[in-house]
Amino acid sequence: MDDGSGQFLTYLSFSLGDLWELFAFGIINAGDQETEFVSICDYQTVLDLKFTL
């Protein structure tokens, strides 16, 4: 289905030493309000801190 909608994704990652990592990503949904992606939400973001042994 091609309704003219799309998504733009950005992913960022920062090392905080040997065991910690801070990462974030954001998604922007593009298109009219009646399109598949935008009808769910306009944008979303996630920020997380990861610990690895």
N, C-alpha and C positions, 0 to 999 in steps of 0.2 A: 504494500500500500504506500503510495507516494502522496502524502498530504502537504508537502512543503515544510514539514517541521524538521528539527535537527537538534543536536546537543553539542556543546562545547565543553571540554574537560580540561582542567589544569591540575597537575599533581606536583606537590613540593615535598621534599624530604631533607631533613637536617640531622646530621649525626651529632649526638651530644656525648661523645666519649665512646668507649668500647662496647658498652652494654645498652645505651639508651638511644632512641631515635624519635624525633618529632616529625610527624608528617601530616599533611593536610591536602585535601582536594576539594575542588568546587566544580559544580556542573551548572551551566546556564542552558535552559531549554529555549529554543528559538522557534517562532512561528506564531500563527494566529491563536486566539484563545480556544478555538474549536479543534485544533490539531491534537494528535495523539500525545506528544510529549508535554506540551504546554497545558493541556487539560488536567494533567496530574499535579504539576507544580511548576512555578516559574524558575526556581533555582534551588540548589541544595549545597550545603557545605559540611565537611567533616574535619575535625581536628583531633588528633590522637597522639598518645605517647606510648611507645612500644619498648618493652624490656626484653632483651634476648640473652640467654645464657650461652 
